[in-house]
Amino acid sequence: GVFKSCSGLGATFFLGNDPASFGTQVFDGTASYFSICYKSDSFGFTSPTWKGYQAREIDQVDFPLIRWLALHGFGYGVNLDQDTNGDGVTLLMAYALNLDPALDLSDSLPQAEIAADAMGMTYYAANPGITYTVETSTNLQTWTETGVSVSDFDPQFRRTATVDLTDPHRFLRLRVEQ
């Protein structure tokens, strides 16, 4: 009964198989929207309910994102394009860059660094299910990946994208997609 009457508990994420030792009332009294989330490769769970509780099977690719959302107080299926605190950073970008969406992230986004003959940008790039693309432009209207070099991962799972400064009006942008 460790979770019984925990009215603030909205979800539980199981990383393995059905824990057969759980009783049938272990989550009684949790939030009205409480749900069990389990990975698609787990055994013993059932959907749409498991032991009387709402249950959702989460695809292996989506599980890290769903878990990140729950850790930051967001439910399954939230709109990732929303900027929840008005800092200009969407939930998708915060997840992609491994940032806390509750903070003001306006100063936490990757910044261009200019050297004598090149411009670069370093960014976290290791969250599963995310495609990271760095593009360059000389006019802020036409964007291309041509001419952008991207490094291998560093020990903190970051990459650095660089572009030669052959034009005095050079811009870089990072796009993330799910």
N, C-alpha and C positions, 0 to 999 in steps of 0.2 A: 503493500500500500504506500510505497514511498512517494508516488506521484498523485495519490488520491487527494482530491480537493485543491489541487494546484490550479486555481482559476485563471492564472496568467499564462499557463502552458498552452501554446497554440499548435505545436507540432513536435513530433519526435522523428528522428532520422535514424534508421537502422542501417548499419554498414555491412552487416552480415546476414545470416539466415535467421528464421523465426526463433526467438528465444523461448523454447517450449516450456521453460520454468515459469513464465509470466502467468499470473492468474487472469481471470476474465474481468476483474474490476480495477486493475492497476491504474488506469487513467480516468476513472470516474471522477466527476467534479472539475475536469479541466475546462478550458475555454469552449464556448459553444461552437467555435469553428475549428476545434482541435482535429488534427489528422495525423495519421501514421504515413510516413514516406519511407519507401524501401527501394533499393536498387533492383533493376530488372534482372540481374543475374542471381538474386537471392532466392532461397527455397523456403516454402512453408507459409508465405504470406498470400493473402487473397484480396482482390479488389472487386467491388467498391468498398467492402468492409473487411476488417480483420478483427476477430474476437469482439465484434459489436461496435468497433470504432471505424470512422471514415478512413479509408486507406488508399494511397496513390502509389502506383508503380512509376518509378522515375528511371528514365533511360540513363545508361551509364554516362553518356556524353553530357546530359543535362544535370546530373547529380551535383557536381561541384557548384554550379550556379545556384541551384535550389538551396543547397546547404548555406552558401554565402548569404543569400537573401534572408533566410531564417535567422542566421547569426546577427543580422543587422535589423531585425524586426519587420521584415517584409514577408508577405504570404506568397504562396505558390501562384503563379499566373499574373503577378503584378506587371504593369506596363514598364518595360525597361527603358523606354524613351523619356520617361518623366524625370524632371529635376526636382527632387523632393524638398530641397532646402533653399532653392533659388540662387545657388552659387554658379550656375551655368554648366554643371557637370551632370550628365544623365547617370542613371543607375548602371546602364550598360558600360559606360566609360569607366565609372568607379570600379566595377567588377573587373573589367579588362586590365586596369592598372593596379589592381589589388589594393584599393584605397577604401577608407571608411566613409560611406555616404552620409553619415551624420555630421561629419566635419565640414567646414568651409574648405572646399578643394580648389578654389579659384587660383591659389598659388602653388598647388601640388601637381599641376599638369606638366608634362614634358616641355622644356623650354629649348629654343634653338641656341646653340653655342657656336660662335663664329671664330674661326682661326684665320690665318693669313690667306689661305687659298681654298678653304672648305667651310661648310656649315654642317653641324650635326645635331642630333637629338637622341637622347637616351631614354628608354621607356621599358617598363616591366612588360613582358610579352609571353607569359607562360600559363595563362588560364585556359583550361580545356574548353573546346567549343567556340573559341573566339578566333577570328581571322584578323590579324594585324597587318595594315597596309600603310606604308609611308609614301607620300606623293610630293612632287615638287611642281612649282609654277613660277612663271615670271610676271604674270599679270593678275593673279587671283581668280581667273575665270577658267583657264584651261589647266587641268592637273594631269600629271603623268607619273608613272613609276620609273620611266626611262631616266637613267643617270643617277638613280638612288642606289647606293650600296648599303646593305644591311649586314651587320656583324653576326657572328655566332653568339650564343648565350654566354653571359659572364656568370660568375658564381652566384649572383643574386637573381638569376633568370631575367636579366635585362639584355636588351639589344641596343645597338647604336646604329642609327641610319645617318649616312653622310651624303653630301652632294657637293660637287665642285662649284666654286663661286666664279663661274665664267660670265655671269651676267650680274650687274650691280643690283638688280631687282630680283632677288631669289627668295622663295618662300618654301617652307616645309609644312606638311600637315600629317597627322596621324589619324587614320580612320580605323574603327573597330566595328566588326559585324559578327553577329551570332549565326 
